Amino acid sequence: MSESGKPTGVLFICLGNICRSPLAEGIFTHLVEQRGLSDRFRIDSCGTGGWHAGNPPDPRSVLVASKNGLDLTRLRARKFDPHRDPIEFDWLIPMDRQNEIDIIELGTPSDKVRLMRSFDRSLGKPSDVPDPYYGGDDGFDKVYEMLVRACEGMLTHLGH
């Protein structure tokens, strides 16, 4: 729960909201449900670009999620709303430094923003979640593994 007593809002952000951020949303939601914490979180994802708005996740994201017992088929891409999202969400989690810069330049308070892989305890310093869109299918598997570690670290960081 947030300081206000409302569910903690977590927003995962990537470029188009069809590869990395929906995977992060699906993984984090699954971990939260496994721990019986669904009532404590509000989880969503979006992209800094809007050209995929309304579309489902990339089929390769859906496939890697499905291989790992997750269903992303209900998700639809949307564009980051600089007026609403920083108010409605406690944590804005960009997948890479460029998306971090983009949302901060739109006026998002930097104290609400934290890179996804900053929660990965296996790293010495935060790094980007690479965009697998133009690569092969194995890139989605690698991104999935990175996101699992980061999502688990985020839950630990939040005291769960």
ChimeraX commands (.cxc) that place a marker at each C-alpha (Angstrom):
marker #1 position 0.00,0.00,0.00 radius 0.5
marker #1 position 1.11,3.54,-0.64 radius 0.5
marker #1 position 1.41,6.18,2.09 radius 0.5
marker #1 position -2.16,7.27,1.30 radius 0.5
marker #1 position -3.52,3.80,2.07 radius 0.5
marker #1 position -4.32,3.18,-1.60 radius 0.5
marker #1 position -2.78,0.35,-3.60 radius 0.5
marker #1 position 0.77,1.16,-4.71 radius 0.5
marker #1 position 0.71,2.19,-8.36 radius 0.5
marker #1 position 3.45,0.70,-10.54 radius 0.5
marker #1 position 3.75,1.74,-14.19 radius 0.5
marker #1 position 6.23,-0.05,-16.47 radius 0.5
marker #1 position 7.38,2.04,-19.45 radius 0.5
marker #1 position 9.14,1.23,-22.70 radius 0.5
marker #1 position 9.12,2.71,-26.18 radius 0.5
marker #1 position 6.07,1.19,-27.87 radius 0.5
marker #1 position 4.43,-0.81,-25.04 radius 0.5
marker #1 position 4.41,-4.05,-27.00 radius 0.5
marker #1 position 7.61,-5.87,-25.92 radius 0.5
marker #1 position 9.34,-5.05,-22.63 radius 0.5
marker #1 position 6.79,-3.17,-20.55 radius 0.5
marker #1 position 3.89,-5.60,-21.09 radius 0.5
marker #1 position 6.24,-8.44,-20.18 radius 0.5
marker #1 position 7.23,-6.59,-17.01 radius 0.5
marker #1 position 3.57,-5.93,-16.23 radius 0.5
marker #1 position 2.72,-9.61,-16.69 radius 0.5
marker #1 position 5.65,-10.86,-14.62 radius 0.5
marker #1 position 5.11,-8.38,-11.78 radius 0.5
marker #1 position 1.37,-9.10,-11.72 radius 0.5
marker #1 position 2.07,-12.84,-11.56 radius 0.5
marker #1 position 4.54,-12.45,-8.69 radius 0.5
marker #1 position 2.13,-10.19,-6.80 radius 0.5
marker #1 position -0.70,-12.72,-7.27 radius 0.5
marker #1 position 1.52,-15.61,-6.16 radius 0.5
marker #1 position 2.24,-13.77,-2.92 radius 0.5
marker #1 position -1.41,-12.88,-2.31 radius 0.5
marker #1 position -0.73,-9.16,-2.64 radius 0.5
marker #1 position -3.10,-8.24,-5.49 radius 0.5
marker #1 position -5.05,-5.82,-3.31 radius 0.5
marker #1 position -1.86,-3.89,-2.52 radius 0.5
marker #1 position -0.89,-2.97,-6.09 radius 0.5
marker #1 position -2.23,-1.26,-9.19 radius 0.5
marker #1 position -0.09,-2.40,-12.11 radius 0.5
marker #1 position -0.03,-1.09,-15.68 radius 0.5
marker #1 position 2.33,-0.46,-18.59 radius 0.5
marker #1 position 2.66,2.08,-21.38 radius 0.5
marker #1 position 5.00,3.39,-24.06 radius 0.5
marker #1 position 6.56,6.78,-24.63 radius 0.5
marker #1 position 5.48,6.47,-28.26 radius 0.5
marker #1 position 1.87,6.01,-29.26 radius 0.5
marker #1 position 2.08,4.31,-32.65 radius 0.5
marker #1 position 1.06,0.90,-31.20 radius 0.5
marker #1 position -1.78,2.27,-29.02 radius 0.5
marker #1 position -4.65,-0.19,-28.84 radius 0.5
marker #1 position -2.59,-3.10,-30.17 radius 0.5
marker #1 position -1.83,-6.31,-28.27 radius 0.5
marker #1 position 1.74,-7.11,-27.22 radius 0.5
marker #1 position 4.22,-8.34,-29.83 radius 0.5
marker #1 position 3.54,-12.04,-30.58 radius 0.5
marker #1 position 7.07,-12.90,-29.39 radius 0.5
marker #1 position 6.33,-11.31,-25.98 radius 0.5
marker #1 position 3.07,-13.24,-25.82 radius 0.5
marker #1 position 4.94,-16.45,-26.69 radius 0.5
marker #1 position 7.72,-16.09,-24.12 radius 0.5
marker #1 position 5.14,-15.17,-21.48 radius 0.5
marker #1 position 3.01,-18.19,-22.40 radius 0.5
marker #1 position 6.05,-20.50,-22.23 radius 0.5
marker #1 position 6.44,-19.30,-18.65 radius 0.5
marker #1 position 2.80,-19.63,-17.63 radius 0.5
marker #1 position 1.73,-16.01,-18.15 radius 0.5
marker #1 position -1.08,-14.65,-20.31 radius 0.5
marker #1 position -0.56,-11.22,-21.90 radius 0.5
marker #1 position -3.39,-11.49,-24.44 radius 0.5
marker #1 position -5.70,-9.13,-22.49 radius 0.5
marker #1 position -3.15,-6.29,-22.54 radius 0.5
marker #1 position -3.32,-3.41,-25.00 radius 0.5
marker #1 position -0.67,-0.79,-25.70 radius 0.5
marker #1 position -1.19,2.79,-24.63 radius 0.5
marker #1 position 0.87,5.94,-24.68 radius 0.5
marker #1 position 2.33,7.52,-21.54 radius 0.5
marker #1 position 0.13,10.38,-20.30 radius 0.5
marker #1 position 2.41,13.04,-18.76 radius 0.5
marker #1 position -0.54,14.73,-17.04 radius 0.5
marker #1 position -2.21,11.68,-15.52 radius 0.5
marker #1 position 0.38,8.91,-15.07 radius 0.5
marker #1 position 2.82,10.71,-12.72 radius 0.5
marker #1 position -0.12,11.55,-10.46 radius 0.5
marker #1 position -1.83,8.15,-10.55 radius 0.5
marker #1 position 1.29,6.00,-10.12 radius 0.5
marker #1 position 3.77,5.92,-7.24 radius 0.5
marker #1 position 6.50,4.19,-9.26 radius 0.5
marker #1 position 7.29,4.92,-12.91 radius 0.5
marker #1 position 9.67,2.22,-14.13 radius 0.5
marker #1 position 11.30,2.82,-17.52 radius 0.5
marker #1 position 13.07,-0.04,-19.23 radius 0.5
marker #1 position 16.01,2.07,-20.39 radius 0.5
marker #1 position 17.74,5.40,-19.91 radius 0.5
marker #1 position 16.21,6.99,-23.01 radius 0.5
marker #1 position 12.67,6.31,-21.79 radius 0.5
marker #1 position 13.72,7.61,-18.38 radius 0.5
marker #1 position 14.95,10.86,-19.97 radius 0.5
marker #1 position 11.82,11.12,-22.10 radius 0.5
marker #1 position 9.35,10.93,-19.19 radius 0.5
marker #1 position 11.40,13.27,-17.00 radius 0.5
marker #1 position 11.56,15.81,-19.84 radius 0.5
marker #1 position 7.75,15.64,-19.95 radius 0.5
marker #1 position 7.66,16.84,-16.34 radius 0.5
marker #1 position 7.58,13.59,-14.37 radius 0.5
marker #1 position 9.10,14.09,-10.91 radius 0.5
marker #1 position 12.42,12.23,-10.95 radius 0.5
marker #1 position 11.86,10.89,-7.42 radius 0.5
marker #1 position 9.07,8.67,-8.82 radius 0.5
marker #1 position 11.27,7.27,-11.62 radius 0.5
marker #1 position 13.59,4.30,-11.28 radius 0.5
marker #1 position 15.17,2.17,-14.01 radius 0.5
marker #1 position 13.80,-1.37,-14.15 radius 0.5
marker #1 position 17.14,-3.10,-13.75 radius 0.5
marker #1 position 18.08,-0.98,-10.76 radius 0.5
marker #1 position 16.12,-3.58,-8.78 radius 0.5
marker #1 position 18.25,-6.47,-10.10 radius 0.5
marker #1 position 20.55,-7.36,-7.23 radius 0.5
marker #1 position 22.86,-9.38,-9.50 radius 0.5
marker #1 position 24.06,-6.18,-11.20 radius 0.5
marker #1 position 26.73,-3.88,-9.87 radius 0.5
marker #1 position 25.02,-0.85,-11.38 radius 0.5
marker #1 position 21.72,-0.36,-13.20 radius 0.5
marker #1 position 21.65,-1.05,-16.90 radius 0.5
marker #1 position 19.02,-0.99,-19.62 radius 0.5
marker #1 position 16.60,-3.73,-20.53 radius 0.5
marker #1 position 17.50,-4.02,-24.23 radius 0.5
marker #1 position 14.70,-3.69,-26.76 radius 0.5
marker #1 position 14.31,-7.14,-28.37 radius 0.5
marker #1 position 12.00,-5.89,-31.16 radius 0.5
marker #1 position 14.52,-6.01,-34.02 radius 0.5
marker #1 position 16.42,-9.08,-32.81 radius 0.5
marker #1 position 15.72,-12.79,-32.83 radius 0.5
marker #1 position 13.35,-14.72,-30.62 radius 0.5
marker #1 position 16.11,-15.52,-28.11 radius 0.5
marker #1 position 16.24,-11.81,-27.25 radius 0.5
marker #1 position 12.75,-12.09,-25.78 radius 0.5
marker #1 position 13.86,-15.02,-23.60 radius 0.5
marker #1 position 16.83,-13.00,-22.33 radius 0.5
marker #1 position 14.62,-9.98,-21.64 radius 0.5
marker #1 position 12.15,-12.20,-19.80 radius 0.5
marker #1 position 14.93,-13.49,-17.52 radius 0.5
marker #1 position 16.15,-9.94,-16.83 radius 0.5
marker #1 position 12.64,-8.79,-16.01 radius 0.5
marker #1 position 11.99,-11.69,-13.62 radius 0.5
marker #1 position 15.11,-10.81,-11.60 radius 0.5
marker #1 position 14.22,-7.11,-11.58 radius 0.5
marker #1 position 10.56,-7.70,-10.64 radius 0.5
marker #1 position 11.56,-10.00,-7.79 radius 0.5
marker #1 position 14.05,-7.38,-6.61 radius 0.5
marker #1 position 11.41,-4.69,-6.82 radius 0.5
marker #1 position 9.01,-6.67,-4.63 radius 0.5
marker #1 position 11.82,-7.19,-2.11 radius 0.5
marker #1 position 12.61,-3.47,-2.23 radius 0.5
marker #1 position 8.94,-2.68,-1.55 radius 0.5
marker #1 position 8.99,-4.97,1.49 radius 0.5
marker #1 position 7.22,-7.96,0.00 radius 0.5
marker link #1:1,2 radius 0.2
marker link #1:2,3 radius 0.2
marker link #1:3,4 radius 0.2
marker link #1:4,5 radius 0.2
marker link #1:5,6 radius 0.2
marker link #1:6,7 radius 0.2
marker link #1:7,8 radius 0.2
marker link #1:8,9 radius 0.2
marker link #1:9,10 radius 0.2
marker link #1:10,11 radius 0.2
marker link #1:11,12 radius 0.2
marker link #1:12,13 radius 0.2
marker link #1:13,14 radius 0.2
marker link #1:14,15 radius 0.2
marker link #1:15,16 radius 0.2
marker link #1:16,17 radius 0.2
marker link #1:17,18 radius 0.2
marker link #1:18,19 radius 0.2
marker link #1:19,20 radius 0.2
marker link #1:20,21 radius 0.2
marker link #1:21,22 radius 0.2
marker link #1:22,23 radius 0.2
marker link #1:23,24 radius 0.2
marker link #1:24,25 radius 0.2
marker link #1:25,26 radius 0.2
marker link #1:26,27 radius 0.2
marker link #1:27,28 radius 0.2
marker link #1:28,29 radius 0.2
marker link #1:29,30 radius 0.2
marker link #1:30,31 radius 0.2
marker link #1:31,32 radius 0.2
marker link #1:32,33 radius 0.2
marker link #1:33,34 radius 0.2
marker link #1:34,35 radius 0.2
marker link #1:35,36 radius 0.2
marker link #1:36,37 radius 0.2
marker link #1:37,38 radius 0.2
marker link #1:38,39 radius 0.2
marker link #1:39,40 radius 0.2
marker link #1:40,41 radius 0.2
marker link #1:41,42 radius 0.2
marker link #1:42,43 radius 0.2
marker link #1:43,44 radius 0.2
marker link #1:44,45 radius 0.2
marker link #1:45,46 radius 0.2
marker link #1:46,47 radius 0.2
marker link #1:47,48 radius 0.2
marker link #1:48,49 radius 0.2
marker link #1:49,50 radius 0.2
marker link #1:50,51 radius 0.2
marker link #1:51,52 radius 0.2
marker link #1:52,53 radius 0.2
marker link #1:53,54 radius 0.2
marker link #1:54,55 radius 0.2
marker link #1:55,56 radius 0.2
marker link #1:56,57 radius 0.2
marker link #1:57,58 radius 0.2
marker link #1:58,59 radius 0.2
marker link #1:59,60 radius 0.2
marker link #1:60,61 radius 0.2
marker link #1:61,62 radius 0.2
marker link #1:62,63 radius 0.2
marker link #1:63,64 radius 0.2
marker link #1:64,65 radius 0.2
marker link #1:65,66 radius 0.2
marker link #1:66,67 radius 0.2
marker link #1:67,68 radius 0.2
marker link #1:68,69 radius 0.2
marker link #1:69,70 radius 0.2
marker link #1:70,71 radius 0.2
marker link #1:71,72 radius 0.2
marker link #1:72,73 radius 0.2
marker link #1:73,74 radius 0.2
marker link #1:74,75 radius 0.2
marker link #1:75,76 radius 0.2
marker link #1:76,77 radius 0.2
marker link #1:77,78 radius 0.2
marker link #1:78,79 radius 0.2
marker link #1:79,80 radius 0.2
marker link #1:80,81 radius 0.2
marker link #1:81,82 radius 0.2
marker link #1:82,83 radius 0.2
marker link #1:83,84 radius 0.2
marker link #1:84,85 radius 0.2
marker link #1:85,86 radius 0.2
marker link #1:86,87 radius 0.2
marker link #1:87,88 radius 0.2
marker link #1:88,89 radius 0.2
marker link #1:89,90 radius 0.2
marker link #1:90,91 radius 0.2
marker link #1:91,92 radius 0.2
marker link #1:92,93 radius 0.2
marker link #1:93,94 radius 0.2
marker link #1:94,95 radius 0.2
marker link #1:95,96 radius 0.2
marker link #1:96,97 radius 0.2
marker link #1:97,98 radius 0.2
marker link #1:98,99 radius 0.2
marker link #1:99,100 radius 0.2
marker link #1:100,101 radius 0.2
marker link #1:101,102 radius 0.2
marker link #1:102,103 radius 0.2
marker link #1:103,104 radius 0.2
marker link #1:104,105 radius 0.2
marker link #1:105,106 radius 0.2
marker link #1:106,107 radius 0.2
marker link #1:107,108 radius 0.2
marker link #1:108,109 radius 0.2
marker link #1:109,110 radius 0.2
marker link #1:110,111 radius 0.2
marker link #1:111,112 radius 0.2
marker link #1:112,113 radius 0.2
marker link #1:113,114 radius 0.2
marker link #1:114,115 radius 0.2
marker link #1:115,116 radius 0.2
marker link #1:116,117 radius 0.2
marker link #1:117,118 radius 0.2
marker link #1:118,119 radius 0.2
marker link #1:119,120 radius 0.2
marker link #1:120,121 radius 0.2
marker link #1:121,122 radius 0.2
marker link #1:122,123 radius 0.2
marker link #1:123,124 radius 0.2
marker link #1:124,125 radius 0.2
marker link #1:125,126 radius 0.2
marker link #1:126,127 radius 0.2
marker link #1:127,128 radius 0.2
marker link #1:128,129 radius 0.2
marker link #1:129,130 radius 0.2
marker link #1:130,131 radius 0.2
marker link #1:131,132 radius 0.2
marker link #1:132,133 radius 0.2
marker link #1:133,134 radius 0.2
marker link #1:134,135 radius 0.2
marker link #1:135,136 radius 0.2
marker link #1:136,137 radius 0.2
marker link #1:137,138 radius 0.2
marker link #1:138,139 radius 0.2
marker link #1:139,140 radius 0.2
marker link #1:140,141 radius 0.2
marker link #1:141,142 radius 0.2
marker link #1:142,143 radius 0.2
marker link #1:143,144 radius 0.2
marker link #1:144,145 radius 0.2
marker link #1:145,146 radius 0.2
marker link #1:146,147 radius 0.2
marker link #1:147,148 radius 0.2
marker link #1:148,149 radius 0.2
marker link #1:149,150 radius 0.2
marker link #1:150,151 radius 0.2
marker link #1:151,152 radius 0.2
marker link #1:152,153 radius 0.2
marker link #1:153,154 radius 0.2
marker link #1:154,155 radius 0.2
marker link #1:155,156 radius 0.2
marker link #1:156,157 radius 0.2
marker link #1:157,158 radius 0.2
marker link #1:158,159 radius 0.2
marker link #1:159,160 radius 0.2
view
